[in-house]
Amino acid sequence: MRQEEKMILTLCDGEEEYAQLMTEYMERQKNLPWSVHTYTDVSRLLEQERGADILLVAESAYQEKLKELQPKRLVVLNESGTIRNKDLRYIDKYQQADQVLRELLSVYLEIDAQVLPKFGTEGKTGFIGFYSPVGRCLQTSFALTVSQLLAENHKTLYLNFEYFAGNQELLPDLQTRDLADLLYFLNAEQGKFALRMQSMVRQVGSLDYVPPMRSGQNLLQITAKEWLLFLKKIQELGGYEYVVMDLSECMQGLFDILKTCRRVYTVQAEDPAAGSKLTQYEKALELYSCEDVLEKTRRCSVPRIRRLPPRLELYARGELADYAREQIRDILKEDGYEE
């Protein structure tokens, strides 16, 4: 591959509107490892294009002659739903654009690239932890609401580490890679890890998230050292101002992870049993010399919520959102943002 240039992804589709919209979508994405060349006429492509690394061509525009361009990968946008040539790589044309992009990133990772793209922006990622030993306290709903509101103006990633994720919209289907798959690539080169992560990240509104593990049993097997390396890699990518972590005691090294947080939110409840659990938790922190976690912990009494929004993208509205905004004002003030 060219040492100082990005790869070239060449898109050819006679459906001009699709070609234009897909090109614009890719050009809006940050840190993609390729530049996009777009054609709507295959004859013109054959005449003018030289050096395409990935050739992405609509099924209706495909010709055997395209192989003469010798791209590193030739990918067909499937329009008919039928695999006509088992020797070619197919991607469903009419799925969501973000899924097309994820599959293209997987294609890129199959190429033995000598130069990997650099990821990162200025500034340090702030980790915000949500953890309470009290069950059924709206921790996940609260964490998701804060995440959604932060994401309106700041690049934010939400990670769920609970044994049961607690929100059906977050759960991956059988075909979707999840947090366990991303951790499998933990020891890969940083550039390849970044692309793996980028290919797995989903969005709800402006908020990014990695689908949580389908099975909570997987959480129990990840060591504290691996979790800390995972968070370090995310921080090194530099693409997020905030990473919101919805934590649980199912994780090894929970206290070590809490130490990495810039602040911790602990939801409390009024009943005596909940109070006892919080007292035990705080004494355990002191026992393990984690007084610094206590110092940056905000105890939260989430108000009684009559009804949560029916969909994740609506979490930025309603009663819980009003309470979460108060916490976000404190977060931004401490981080030096003007109100």
C-alpha positions, 0 to 999 in steps of 0.5 A: 500500500502507498506509504503516505496515502490512504487506501482508495475505495472505489464505489460504482453504482448506476443508481446515482442517488444511492452512490451520492448518499453513500459517498456523502455518508462515508465522507462524513465519518472520521478516521476512515482508512480510505479515500472514496472515488465514485462512479455511476458509469462502469465504462468510465470506471474502466477507462479512468480508475487505476489503483483501487484497493477496494472496489465496491460495485453494485450487482447491476453494474458488475462485469467480469472485466472489472477484475482487470483493475486488480483491486485487493478486494472486489465487493458486490453490493447485492441487490437481488438477494441472490449470491450469483458468484460464490467467488465474490464477496457480497454486501447487502446494498439495502441495509442501513448505511452504518452496517454497510460501513461496518462490513467494509471495515471488516473487508479492509481488515482482511487486507494485509495493510502495511500502514494502519490509520492513525486515530485520536483527537486532542484531549483526554478521555474522561471515564464516568462510572455508574455503580451501586450495590443496591439492586433495581435502583434505575442505575442503567436507565440513569447511566443511559440518560446521562450518556444520551445527554452528554452525547448531544454536545460531546463525543460519548461512548456507553459501555454496559458491564452488567450480567444482564444488560437491562435494556433490550434495545442494546442487546445484540442479535446472533449475527452482531458482534458484541463486547466479548468479540472486541475483547478477543482482539485486545492484543492486536496492534492498536490500529487494528484494534481501533478498526475492530472497535469502529466496525462494532460500535452502534449508535442510538441518536448521537450516542455510541455504544458497543453491544454488551455481552450476550452472556453474563458468564463471559464477564466473569472470565475477563481479568482485571488486567484485561479490563484495564488494558481495554480502557487504556486502549480506548483512551489511547484512541482519543476519539471520545470525550467521555466514556460512560461505564455501567458497572457491576460486581460481576467484573473482576477488578471492579475497584481497580476500574472505579479508580480509573473513573474521573467521577463515580455515581452511586444510586442510593435508596431509602430502605434500610437494606439498601442503606446497609449495602451501601455502608458495606460497600463503602467500608470495603472500599476503605479496607482495600485502600480505595478512599480516592473512589469515595472522594469522587463518588456522588451519591444520587437519590434518583427521584421516583419515575412514573414512566420511562421513555419507551425507546432509547433515543427518547431518554433525553426527555422526561423526568429522569432526564431533568434530574440527569441534567443537574448532574451533567452541569456539575460534570461539565463545570468540573471539566472547565466547560462554560455553562 
